Amino acid sequence: MLLIEVTNARDVVRRRIGRLGERLIGKVVDAEAQVEKALIQEMETAFQEFGIEARIVSTQTTKFVGRKSCEFSIQVREDRDVKLTERSIDS
C-alpha cells in the first residue's frame, strides 16, 4: 500500500492560476482536491500503461503524525478503480 501526502498543494494551485486567483484558494478553489484529482488522473494513466490494477482513494482527513504513524478519520473525496483494458494490455 502506498500513501502519498501532497505537501505543497496551495503552491501548485497558486502557480497554475496566477496572482489574481491566489485570493480564491480556500474560498472557491480547494487546492488539495484539485491537485489530488490531477495526480489521480496521471497515476491512472501510468498504472494502465504498466499493466497495474489498483484502487486509488483520495481522502479529506487522513493526517500523518511524524514519520511512524498516521491518523484515519476517512471522508472519501474520490475513489477510482483502475482496470486494464484491451488497449492498455496490447501497448
DOZADREN-883987 format. One record per atom (N, C-alpha, C): residue in three letters; atom name; x, y, z. Coordinates in pm, 1 decimal, decimal comma, always signed. Each point is the difference from the previous one (the first is absolute). Layout:
<pts>
{"ALA"; "CA"; {X; Y; Z}} ...
</pts>
This chain:
<pts>
{"MET"; "N"; {+84,4; -117,3; +0,0}} {"MET"; "CA"; {-84,4; +117,3; +0,0}} {"MET"; "C"; {+88,6; +123,2; +0,0}} {"LEU"; "N"; {-39,2; +97,2; -78,0}} {"LEU"; "CA"; {+69,6; +127,5; -4,8}} {"LEU"; "C"; {-89,4; +109,6; +55,3}} {"LEU"; "N"; {+56,7; +87,6; +78,5}} {"LEU"; "CA"; {-68,5; +121,0; +42,9}} {"LEU"; "C"; {+83,0; +116,7; -50,5}} {"ILE"; "N"; {-64,8; +93,1; -66,1}} {"ILE"; "CA"; {+70,6; +116,5; -52,7}} {"ILE"; "C"; {-65,8; +124,0; +58,0}} {"GLU"; "N"; {+77,7; +81,8; +68,2}} {"GLU"; "CA"; {-50,0; +126,0; +53,1}} {"GLU"; "C"; {+58,5; +112,6; -84,9}} {"VAL"; "N"; {-84,7; +74,8; -64,9}} {"VAL"; "CA"; {+45,5; +115,9; -76,3}} {"VAL"; "C"; {+15,7; +113,6; +99,7}} {"THR"; "N"; {+122,0; +47,5; +16,2}} {"THR"; "CA"; {+27,5; +98,8; +104,1}} {"THR"; "C"; {+5,0; +144,1; -51,3}} {"ASN"; "N"; {-10,3; +18,3; -130,8}} {"ASN"; "CA"; {+5,9; +136,5; -53,7}} {"ASN"; "C"; {-115,7; +29,4; -96,1}} {"ALA"; "N"; {-117,6; -51,8; +30,0}} {"ALA"; "CA"; {-114,8; +15,4; -89,5}} {"ALA"; "C"; {-32,6; +146,8; -25,2}} {"ARG"; "N"; {+4,1; +81,9; +102,5}} {"ARG"; "CA"; {-31,8; +143,9; -17,5}} {"ARG"; "C"; {+99,6; +65,7; -95,5}} {"ASP"; "N"; {+128,0; -33,9; +11,3}} {"ASP"; "CA"; {+100,7; +57,1; -88,5}} {"ASP"; "C"; {-22,2; -43,5; -144,6}} {"VAL"; "N"; {-35,8; -127,3; -18,8}} {"VAL"; "CA"; {-24,4; -51,3; -135,2}} {"VAL"; "C"; {-116,1; +74,5; -63,8}} {"VAL"; "N"; {-109,7; +13,3; +73,3}} {"VAL"; "CA"; {-116,2; +70,7; -53,8}} {"VAL"; "C"; {+32,2; +148,0; -22,4}} {"ARG"; "N"; {+73,6; +59,3; +91,3}} {"ARG"; "CA"; {+38,3; +141,0; -13,5}} {"ARG"; "C"; {+80,0; +21,1; -129,0}} {"ARG"; "N"; {+91,8; -92,0; -31,5}} {"ARG"; "CA"; {+78,4; +12,4; -123,7}} {"ARG"; "C"; {-88,3; -17,2; -123,0}} {"ARG"; "N"; {-102,3; -85,2; +10,5}} {"ARG"; "CA"; {-88,1; -28,4; -113,2}} {"ARG"; "C"; {-97,1; +114,3; -29,8}} {"ILE"; "N"; {-54,2; +63,4; +104,6}} {"ILE"; "CA"; {-103,3; +100,3; -22,9}} {"ILE"; "C"; {+51,5; +143,1; +7,8}} {"GLY"; "N"; {+123,6; +18,2; +41,7}} {"GLY"; "CA"; {+60,5; +132,9; +1,0}} {"GLY"; "C"; {-38,0; +82,9; +121,4}} {"ARG"; "N"; {+49,6; +122,5; -0,5}} {"ARG"; "CA"; {-16,3; +88,3; +115,4}} {"ARG"; "C"; {-144,5; +43,9; +20,6}} {"LEU"; "N"; {-73,4; +22,2; -110,0}} {"LEU"; "CA"; {-138,7; +43,7; +15,0}} {"LEU"; "C"; {-86,7; -105,1; +66,8}} {"GLY"; "N"; {+22,5; -124,9; -33,6}} {"GLY"; "CA"; {-79,3; -107,8; +58,0}} {"GLY"; "C"; {+44,2; -42,7; +137,6}} {"GLU"; "N"; {+113,4; +52,0; +43,8}} {"GLU"; "CA"; {+55,4; -41,7; +129,1}} {"GLU"; "C"; {-98,3; +23,7; +115,0}} {"ARG"; "N"; {-78,5; +106,5; -8,9}} {"ARG"; "CA"; {-96,6; +30,1; +106,4}} {"ARG"; "C"; {-113,8; -101,8; +6,9}} {"LEU"; "N"; {-19,7; -75,2; -108,9}} {"LEU"; "CA"; {-108,8; -97,4; -2,8}} {"LEU"; "C"; {+34,0; -129,7; +71,9}} {"ILE"; "N"; {+130,1; -25,1; +20,6}} {"ILE"; "CA"; {+41,9; -124,5; +64,2}} {"ILE"; "C"; {-59,4; -6,3; +140,7}} {"GLY"; "N"; {-72,3; -105,7; +27,2}} {"GLY"; "CA"; {-63,6; -16,3; +129,7}} {"GLY"; "C"; {-142,1; +53,0; +4,3}} {"LYS"; "N"; {-36,9; +88,9; -92,4}} {"LYS"; "CA"; {-135,8; +52,4; -4,2}} {"LYS"; "C"; {-80,6; -69,3; -107,9}} {"VAL"; "N"; {+49,4; +3,2; -122,1}} {"VAL"; "CA"; {-69,1; -61,9; -112,9}} {"VAL"; "C"; {+73,1; -124,5; -46,2}} {"VAL"; "N"; {+133,0; +2,8; +5,4}} {"VAL"; "CA"; {+83,1; -109,7; -49,1}} {"VAL"; "C"; {+52,8; -81,1; +118,1}} {"ASP"; "N"; {-26,6; -130,8; +0,1}} {"ASP"; "CA"; {+57,6; -90,1; +99,1}} {"ASP"; "C"; {+130,8; -51,9; -59,0}} {"ALA"; "N"; {+110,6; +59,8; +42,1}} {"ALA"; "CA"; {+130,9; -29,9; -58,9}} {"ALA"; "C"; {+33,9; -148,3; +9,1}} {"GLU"; "N"; {-20,1; -60,6; +115,2}} {"GLU"; "CA"; {+34,4; -141,5; +15,7}} {"GLU"; "C"; {-82,8; -87,5; -93,2}} {"ALA"; "N"; {-129,2; +25,8; -7,3}} {"ALA"; "CA"; {-87,2; -81,4; -85,5}} {"ALA"; "C"; {+38,5; +15,1; -147,5}} {"GLN"; "N"; {+34,0; +119,8; -43,6}} {"GLN"; "CA"; {+37,8; +23,1; -139,1}} {"GLN"; "C"; {+129,4; -73,0; -35,2}} {"VAL"; "N"; {+99,9; +11,0; +86,5}} {"VAL"; "CA"; {+128,4; -66,0; -25,1}} {"VAL"; "C"; {-16,9; -151,5; +5,9}} {"GLU"; "N"; {-76,0; -49,5; +95,9}} {"GLU"; "CA"; {-22,2; -143,8; +10,6}} {"GLU"; "C"; {-72,9; -54,3; -122,5}} {"LYS"; "N"; {-97,6; +73,5; -50,3}} {"LYS"; "CA"; {-73,7; -44,4; -118,5}} {"LYS"; "C"; {+94,3; -13,3; -119,8}} {"ALA"; "N"; {+87,4; +99,0; -20,3}} {"ALA"; "CA"; {+96,7; -6,0; -110,1}} {"ALA"; "C"; {+98,8; -114,4; +20,8}} {"LEU"; "N"; {+44,9; -19,5; +122,2}} {"LEU"; "CA"; {+94,3; -106,6; +31,2}} {"LEU"; "C"; {-63,1; -137,4; -22,9}} {"ILE"; "N"; {-125,0; -16,2; +40,1}} {"ILE"; "CA"; {-70,6; -127,3; -20,3}} {"ILE"; "C"; {-11,1; -31,0; -148,7}} {"GLN"; "N"; {-30,0; +100,4; -80,7}} {"GLN"; "CA"; {-11,2; -21,7; -144,3}} {"GLN"; "C"; {+134,0; -46,5; -57,4}} {"GLU"; "N"; {+108,4; +63,5; +39,9}} {"GLU"; "CA"; {+132,9; -38,5; -48,0}} {"GLU"; "C"; {+37,4; -141,0; +47,7}} {"MET"; "N"; {-32,3; -31,4; +123,9}} {"MET"; "CA"; {+29,8; -132,5; +53,3}} {"MET"; "C"; {-81,0; -106,4; -73,5}} {"GLU"; "N"; {-125,8; +28,3; -28,5}} {"GLU"; "CA"; {-83,8; -96,3; -71,8}} {"GLU"; "C"; {+59,3; -31,7; -136,7}} {"THR"; "N"; {+41,6; +103,2; -71,1}} {"THR"; "CA"; {+61,0; -19,0; -131,8}} {"THR"; "C"; {+127,7; -82,7; +10,6}} {"ALA"; "N"; {+85,6; +34,3; +94,5}} {"ALA"; "CA"; {+126,3; -72,5; +17,5}} {"ALA"; "C"; {-24,5; -145,2; +40,6}} {"PHE"; "N"; {-93,5; -22,3; +90,4}} {"PHE"; "CA"; {-30,2; -136,7; +43,4}} {"PHE"; "C"; {-47,6; -84,1; -116,9}} {"GLN"; "N"; {-87,7; +54,0; -81,7}} {"GLN"; "CA"; {-49,7; -74,7; -114,9}} {"GLN"; "C"; {+113,6; -32,6; -96,9}} {"GLU"; "N"; {+91,8; +93,4; -21,2}} {"GLU"; "CA"; {+113,4; -24,5; -89,3}} {"GLU"; "C"; {+90,2; -111,9; +52,6}} {"PHE"; "N"; {+11,6; -12,2; +131,9}} {"PHE"; "CA"; {+84,5; -103,0; +60,9}} {"PHE"; "C"; {-74,9; -129,6; +26,8}} {"GLY"; "N"; {-130,5; -3,7; -29,6}} {"GLY"; "CA"; {-77,4; -120,5; +24,0}} {"GLY"; "C"; {-37,0; -20,0; +145,7}} {"ILE"; "N"; {-9,9; +107,8; +75,2}} {"ILE"; "CA"; {-30,5; -6,7; +143,0}} {"ILE"; "C"; {-148,7; +28,1; +21,4}} {"GLU"; "N"; {-65,1; -87,2; +74,5}} {"GLU"; "CA"; {-136,0; +27,0; +45,1}} {"GLU"; "C"; {+10,5; +48,2; +144,1}} {"ALA"; "N"; {-75,9; +102,9; +34,0}} {"ALA"; "CA"; {+11,6; +58,5; +133,4}} {"ALA"; "C"; {-129,1; +69,8; +38,0}} {"ARG"; "N"; {-7,7; +34,7; +125,1}} {"ARG"; "CA"; {-108,2; +84,4; +48,9}} {"ARG"; "C"; {+65,9; +123,9; +57,4}} {"ILE"; "N"; {-37,2; +114,3; -52,3}} {"ILE"; "CA"; {+56,2; +127,0; +45,7}} {"ILE"; "C"; {-110,2; +73,0; +76,6}} {"VAL"; "N"; {+28,1; +35,7; +124,1}} {"VAL"; "CA"; {-99,6; +65,6; +83,8}} {"VAL"; "C"; {+56,9; +132,2; +49,9}} {"SER"; "N"; {-73,4; +106,2; -21,6}} {"SER"; "CA"; {+37,1; +131,3; +50,6}} {"SER"; "C"; {-85,6; +28,8; +122,0}} {"THR"; "N"; {+63,7; +25,9; +112,8}} {"THR"; "CA"; {-74,6; +27,8; +123,3}} {"THR"; "C"; {+26,8; +142,0; +45,7}} {"GLN"; "N"; {-93,0; +50,1; +76,5}} {"GLN"; "CA"; {+11,6; +138,3; +44,3}} {"GLN"; "C"; {+68,5; +12,7; +135,6}} {"THR"; "N"; {-8,4; -100,5; +84,2}} {"THR"; "CA"; {+41,2; +20,8; +138,8}} {"THR"; "C"; {+112,7; -90,1; +49,1}} {"THR"; "N"; {+71,8; -66,9; -88,6}} {"THR"; "CA"; {+113,6; -79,6; +43,3}} {"THR"; "C"; {+116,1; +93,7; +31,7}} {"LYS"; "N"; {+61,0; -16,6; +115,6}} {"LYS"; "CA"; {+110,5; +86,2; +41,5}} {"LYS"; "C"; {+119,1; -85,0; +42,5}} {"PHE"; "N"; {+117,8; +39,4; -46,9}} {"PHE"; "CA"; {+122,2; -66,1; +44,8}} {"PHE"; "C"; {+42,0; +58,9; +134,1}} {"VAL"; "N"; {+43,6; -88,8; +90,0}} {"VAL"; "CA"; {+47,1; +41,8; +131,9}} {"VAL"; "C"; {+145,3; -42,4; +8,8}} {"GLY"; "N"; {+89,1; +94,4; -20,5}} {"GLY"; "CA"; {+141,1; -32,8; -1,5}} {"GLY"; "C"; {+33,4; -89,5; -117,9}} {"ARG"; "N"; {+96,0; -88,6; +17,0}} {"ARG"; "CA"; {+41,9; -89,7; -107,0}} {"ARG"; "C"; {-45,9; -143,6; +21,4}} {"LYS"; "N"; {-61,7; -28,7; +113,7}} {"LYS"; "CA"; {-28,8; -139,3; +32,2}} {"LYS"; "C"; {-148,0; -34,0; +3,6}} {"SER"; "N"; {-87,9; +96,1; -12,9}} {"SER"; "CA"; {-142,1; -33,9; +5,7}} {"SER"; "C"; {-84,0; +106,3; -70,0}} {"CYS"; "N"; {-124,7; -37,7; -24,6}} {"CYS"; "CA"; {-95,1; +95,2; -55,9}} {"CYS"; "C"; {-136,2; -25,7; +62,6}} {"GLU"; "N"; {-83,3; +102,1; +0,7}} {"GLU"; "CA"; {-133,5; -9,0; +56,8}} {"GLU"; "C"; {-101,7; -8,6; -113,1}} {"PHE"; "N"; {-98,7; -87,9; +15,4}} {"PHE"; "CA"; {-103,6; -16,4; -101,5}} {"PHE"; "C"; {-136,6; +32,9; +58,4}} {"SER"; "N"; {-62,0; +98,4; -54,4}} {"SER"; "CA"; {-140,1; +29,8; +21,2}} {"SER"; "C"; {-49,0; +29,0; -140,7}} {"ILE"; "N"; {-38,5; -103,8; -70,1}} {"ILE"; "CA"; {-9,8; +7,5; -145,8}} {"ILE"; "C"; {-132,0; +59,1; -48,2}} {"GLN"; "N"; {+12,4; +101,9; -82,1}} {"GLN"; "CA"; {-107,8; +53,3; -81,9}} {"GLN"; "C"; {+53,4; -6,3; -141,9}} {"VAL"; "N"; {-51,4; -90,4; -79,4}} {"VAL"; "CA"; {+53,3; -23,4; -134,1}} {"VAL"; "C"; {-42,4; +111,9; -93,7}} {"ARG"; "N"; {+98,5; +61,8; -66,8}} {"ARG"; "CA"; {-26,7; +100,8; -101,9}} {"ARG"; "C"; {-23,3; -64,9; -134,8}} {"GLU"; "N"; {+86,3; -95,1; -32,6}} {"GLU"; "CA"; {-8,2; -67,7; -129,1}} {"GLU"; "C"; {+51,0; -141,4; +17,0}} {"ASP"; "N"; {-61,7; -90,9; -71,4}} {"ASP"; "CA"; {+36,1; -140,5; +7,0}} {"ASP"; "C"; {-4,2; -52,8; -142,3}} {"ARG"; "N"; {+111,8; -47,9; -49,1}} {"ARG"; "CA"; {+6,4; -44,7; -138,6}} {"ARG"; "C"; {+69,4; -134,7; -7,7}} {"ASP"; "N"; {-65,6; -95,7; -67,5}} {"ASP"; "CA"; {+62,3; -128,8; -27,1}} {"ASP"; "C"; {+66,3; +8,2; -136,8}} {"VAL"; "N"; {+126,3; -35,4; -6,8}} {"VAL"; "CA"; {+73,1; -1,8; -126,6}} {"VAL"; "C"; {+0,5; -143,0; -50,1}} {"LYS"; "N"; {-63,0; -22,6; -111,1}} {"LYS"; "CA"; {-8,1; -132,7; -60,1}} {"LYS"; "C"; {+70,3; +1,7; -134,6}} {"LEU"; "N"; {+54,3; -112,7; -36,7}} {"LEU"; "CA"; {+67,6; -12,2; -128,6}} {"LEU"; "C"; {-103,4; -14,5; -110,5}} {"THR"; "N"; {+29,3; +62,4; -112,5}} {"THR"; "CA"; {-84,2; -12,5; -117,2}} {"THR"; "C"; {+81,1; -72,8; -107,1}} {"GLU"; "N"; {-65,8; -42,5; -103,2}} {"GLU"; "CA"; {+69,9; -66,0; -111,6}} {"GLU"; "C"; {+110,9; +90,4; -53,3}} {"ARG"; "N"; {-29,5; +127,1; -13,7}} {"ARG"; "CA"; {+96,2; +95,4; -53,1}} {"ARG"; "C"; {+122,9; +12,2; +89,3}} {"SER"; "N"; {-19,5; +5,0; +133,5}} {"SER"; "CA"; {+115,4; +14,8; +90,2}} {"SER"; "C"; {+82,8; -128,0; +8,6}} {"ILE"; "N"; {-61,4; -114,0; -23,6}} {"ILE"; "CA"; {+74,4; -126,8; +3,4}} {"ILE"; "C"; {+84,4; -15,7; -125,8}} {"ASP"; "N"; {-52,3; +43,3; -114,8}} {"ASP"; "CA"; {+70,7; -14,4; -126,3}} {"ASP"; "C"; {+115,8; +98,0; -15,4}} {"SER"; "N"; {+3,1; +106,6; +78,2}} {"SER"; "CA"; {+102,3; +104,4; -16,1}} {"SER"; "C"; {+139,0; -47,8; +26,9}} 
</pts>
